[in-house]
């Protein structure tokens, strides 16, 4: 099964695809045929997805070595450009982050229980903080949604939990799109 066929099936199911922004692909003849048939059928829309500038704030121990590779793969999978994300240490003063929102939606993502606890003020363990939209409260930035997930070092030792990280990233993406 080729990529064009997969794209067609996903579109029919109402699932949008993530594509890397740095990859420019030429439409295949199947995609061109699909686009022309979309114009003939008013129920299927060929309009592009809404693109907006958003900011992701990642908190945790600075990734190095294998964790840096894992983090870069996360950035690539999310399709984020370098100006759409920042990495910060959760021990920093939240009011001194020096991050300007300029009206753009923002979401904070904490890698590890200690980072999530520090940023949210919650005392619960990571399993209770996951799958919940917490709040990063900064006087200068206002309330920012915060999503807690596993530490990158933990994920290297327990690769089966990467799927749970992916669920957390999808939650953060959903929250960001609904701001």
Buried (B, 14 or more C-beta within 10 A) or exposed (E): EEEBEEBBEEBEEEEEEEEEEEEEEEEBEBBEEBEEEBEEEEEEEEEEEEEEEBBBBBBBBEBEEEBEEBBEEBBEEBBBEEEBBBBBEBEEEBEEBEBEBEEEBBBBBBBBBBBBBBBBEBEBEBEEBBEBEBBBBBEEBEEBBBBBBBBBBBBBEEEEEBEBBEEBBEBBBEBBEEE
